[in-house]
Structures are given as structure tokens and as C-alpha cells.
């Protein structure tokens, strides 16, 4: 870890502190849209980039893990 960069919770900029939560919301929304439209998501799995069709069941299990 870079000792010169403070943890996100200690950053002075409110937008930067809010960024991690915004990324989680954006990822969830992307999963929902992909499931609804049948669009594959591009994911990293086991160090490889893959296309994956997401279903509503998969979203529920991913949401429970977070």
C-alpha cells in the first residue's frame, strides 16, 4: 500500500470519499440492465477477461455476497 495516500475515509474531498459506494451502485445497476436486456457483461475471472450473460438469479447471489 502506498503510505503517501490516505485511506478513502480520510480524504478531504467529499466526492472522493463517496466514490467507492458510487462504484458499487453502478456495478449493481449494470448487472440489472444486463440481465434485463440479455447483454453480456465483461468480467475478470481467474485473471482472464470473459463475457458472461447475467441472470436475475445470479444478481441475487452476487448481491448476497456483497
PyMOL commands that set and color helices and strands:
alter all, ss='L'
color gray80, all
select helices_A, chain A and resi 8-10+14-37+56-65
alter helices_A, ss='H'
color red, helices_A
select strands_A, chain A and resi 41-45+48-52
alter strands_A, ss='S'
color yellow, strands_A
deselect
rebuild
show_as cartoon
